[in-house]
Amino acid sequence: MRGEGGLAAGLYMVATPIGNARDITLRALDVLAAADVLAAEDTRAARRLMEIHGIALKGRPLIAYHDHNGPAQRPRLLRHLAEGAALACLSEAGTPLVADPGYDLVRAAIAAGHPVTAVPGASALLAALCVAGLPTDRFMFAGFPPARKAARRRFLAGLAGVPATLVFCESPRRVAESLADMAAIFGPERPAALCRELTKRFEEVRRARLGDLVKELFSEQVLRGEIVLVLGPPGPAASDEDAVAAALREALQSMSLREAVREVVARTGAPRRRVYAMALEIAGR
């Protein structure tokens, strides 16, 4: 079944630019032009984006769908899908379902038997990983830390042992306090990157140890703009180096180098690159 615009019926999760309007994909423009109904986290932003790219609304419904009205609006959106509409859902910026309210709509659409299609594109998470200069072979998106200090510290403590690069979104008003708590929980030497206003005119990336970033920010005025924080993975403590080396020697007796590295990384949580370098040294390569 196809909607009136010629697009196959179903739910389309459309990624939108995080700053530069030209970062939208050609396919996303096609979907926005052909969809029967549009649901947007911010209808003003959606209208502005469509105007920039010359896409007329032509009387089609443009429905606000966000965290606050989700339970009330989902039945309406599902009715459109049940009637055979092609429904495009847009975040205010970036990829739907990454720190936005799209998850419940996708889950409800799937449960009702409607097709769900991703129209991928810009993502602040991936953009920050690209410019941070930190390991990307294993990463975790942790979203927004809690606003209150005690809750934030508990939240961060639960992530202290995660053997991966961590990515957070944060308000510019709280970023200094959050970084101070991260330095206290993860250690001031942990490498990090503060990515601000990605793809926009005043894009900025600060790469430093957590402790140094804290000193910088507390000596400045409050930052402005959208912020993504990237923290490198925890390195093994000095006392753990011998344990990792011993595990590698044992694994190399019965496994290939690649298999041994995979096994030891899974067992110890040590960064893969470090384990691989140690394995090469032990194997004499």
N, C-alpha and C positions, 0 to 999 in steps of 0.2 A: 504494500500500500504506500502511496506517495501523498504528501501534503499538497496544498494548493500551489506552493512555490516550486513543486517538482522535486523536492527533497524527500527521501524515504522517511516514513513515519518513525518516530522514536526520539529519544533524548540525546542531545549533543552537548557535551561538556567542552566549552570553547575557551582556550587559553587566550588571554588578552595581554597587551604590552604592560610591563612594569614601570615604564617611563617613556621611552622613545616610541611614539605612535607607529613608526615604520617597522617595528619589530613584530607586528602581527603577520600571520602567514596568509598566503593567497587562499588556501583552503578555508581558513577561518572567515575571510571576507566573503567567500562563496556561501558559506553556511549562514552568516548573518544576513546576507541578501535574500536567501531563499527560505529561511525558517518561517513557519506560520505564526509562531509565538516565541517571544523572547522573555527570559527571566534573568534579572540582573541584580547582583548584590548592591549596586549603586546605579540607579536608572539615569542619573545625570551624567555619570562617567560613560555609560553605555551610549547615550545619545551623542555625547561629544565625540566619542570614538567613531561612531557611524557617520557623523557629519564630516569629520576629517577625511574619511575615505569615500565620501560621496554615496553612502548607502541610505536610501530613503526608508522611513518606517512604513509609509503608505497605509496607515490605519491599522497596522498589525498590533496586537496587544504587547505592551512592554510592562512586565509585572515585576514589582520589587520583591526580591526573595533574599532574605538575610537571616542572621541569627535570631533576631527579635520576633520576626513574623513567620518563621519557618513552619511551625505546627499549623498555623491558620492557612497558609498559602499552599502547602503541599497538596491538599485535596483538590484545589482548583487546578493546579498544574497537572495532576494525575488525570483529571477529567479531560483536559486537552489531549493528553496522550491516548486516553481510551477512545477519543473521537477520531483518532488517526492523524493527529497533528505532528509536525516536525517541530520539536521544542528545543531551542538553543538556550543554554544556561551559561552565564558569564560571571566570573569573579569581578570584583572591582579592578583588580590587576593581578596578572599572573595566571597560574594553572589552577583550575577548579579542584577542590578537595584538599589542596595544600593550604592549611590554615584558613579555610573558608567554610561556609555552611552547606556545601554541596553533597556531603556524604549521605545524609538522611534521604535526600531526594533520589540519589542513585540507588540506594538500598530499596526504597519504596518502588521505584520504577522496575527494578529487577524482579522484585517479589510479585509485581503485577504482570510480569511477562513481557515488558516493553524492551525493545532493543536500546542499548546504551552505547554510544560511540564517543571516543576521545578525539578531540581536535587539538593536538598538542601544539605547544609554542613556548612563549616566554615563561620563565620560572625564576624567582628571586633566589630560591635554594640552589639551583644549578648554576646560575650566574655567579653567586658568591663562591661556590666551590671552584669555579673556573679561574677566579682572580686571586683567591686567598693564598695560593702557593703552599697548601697543606695536603697531606695524603687524601686521595679520593677512592682508593681501592675498597674501602669500607667506611661508610658514614651513616649517621643517624640524624634525622630531623626531629628535634625535640620541641619545636613550637615556641610559644611565649612562656617564659618563666613566670611564676605567680608574682603578683604585685607586692604582696606583703613579705617583709624580710624573713620572718620565721618560716613561712610556707615555702618561700623561694629557696632557702637553705636546705630544707628537707628534700625538696624537688631535685636540687643539684646533687645532694649527697647520694641520691638513688642512681645518679648517672656516673658517679666517680669511677666505677670499675668498668665502664663500657669500653671495650677495646676498639674504638673507632673514632674517626673525626666527628665532632658534634656540631650541629648547626642550630642556631636559635634566631628567632625574631625578637626584637625588643623596641620599646618606646624610647625615643631620644631623651625623654624626661627621666627615665629610670636606668639608662644604660650604664652610667658610672657606678651606681649602687650594685647593679647586677654583676658587672665586671669585678667589683671588689669582693663580692661573695664568691664568684668563680675562682678568684685568686686564692681565697681562703680555703675553699673546698678542694680544688684541683691542684693548687700549688702555684706560686707566682712565676715559676719558670716555664709553665706550659705555653707552647707557641699558640698564637691566636691571630685573627685578622678581624678588624672592624670594617665592614663594608657599608658605605652610606650612599644613598641616592643612586643606586646602580642603574645604568643606562641613561641617566638624566644629565642635565647640564653641569651640575656640581658634583659629579661622581667622585668619591674618595675611598681609598682603601688604605688602612693603616695596618701594617704587619709588625708585630712585636710580641714580646713575652707578656703574659697577663699582668704581671706586676708593673711593667713599664706602661702599659695602656692605662692602668688605673691611675698612675701618677699623672699622665698626660691629661686625662679627662677631668680629674679633680682640680686641675690648675686652669681649666678653661671654662667658658660659659657653656650653657646647655647647648648640645648639638641640635640640629634640625634635620628633618627628613626621615625617610624609611631606613631602618638599620637592620642588617643581618650580621650576627656574630658567628665566626667559625673558629672552633678550637681543635687543634691537632690531637691525635690520639695519645693516650698516656704511654710513655716509654717504660720499659721494665726497670724496676729499681735495681740499683747496683747489685744488691744481694740476690736478685733474680737471674742475673746473667749466667751464673754458673748452673742454675737449674735448667735454663733454656738450653745451654750448651750440652748438658748431660742428656736431656731428652732428645736432642738432635743426634748425638752419638749413638744412642740406643736405637732410634728410628732408622738411622742410615744403615744399620746392620742388616735390615730386612726389607728396606724400601728404597725406591729411587729417590733422588734428591728432591724432586718436585713433591712426591708423596710424603716424604719426611717433613718438608716445610709445612705442607697443609696440615699434617697431623699435629705438629708442635704448635702451630698457630692456634688451632682449635682447642688444644689442651691447655695452653698457658695464657692465651689472650695477648701475647706479645705482637707488636706490629710485624706484618708479613715481610716488609722490606728488610727490617733488622734481622729477622730469623733467616731470611734467604741469604743475606750477607754472611751470617755466622755459618750457615750450612756450606757455602762455597769455601770459606776459610777452613772448616773442619775437613772437607773433602779434598782440600789441596788444589782447588781449581783457580 
